[in-house]
């Protein structure tokens, strides 16, 4: 009896999954590159900020300290650029965040993959005055 009641609920779950949208008419997108010393994350979004594709240096096959290299950042950005070209994207605005070593390489690989980089902006957060320093040590 319990199996009969759970069977219809199990069949309803797959149909409730959202369908993938087709982005073929998209010609302009934003690329957010976050470069840390340990990894690089490249995210492709549309004008509203909805994520279309993303890749990381770790997901591109690099492990350990190799994830933080400029070569890993270039491969990762190239992976996202390839997916962007499949969606029909021709122009991108690039936003870079972080102090990592792969900043320039990631942008260059986007351009060499065939995307036209329209604008380049550094959005690294900078503290206005920083945190309050610790109180003086008394010995």
WOWO-V270903 format. One record per helix or strand of 2 or more residues. SS is the DSSP state (hx for helix, st for strand). FROM is the first residue (numbers start at 1). TO is the last residue. If there is no record, write none. Layout:
# WOWO-V270903
<<SS/FROM/TO> <SS/FROM/TO>>
This chain:
# WOWO-V270903
<<hx/2/15> <st/28/35> <st/40/45> <st/51/56> <hx/64/68> <hx/70/87> <st/91/97> <hx/103/112> <st/116/122>>
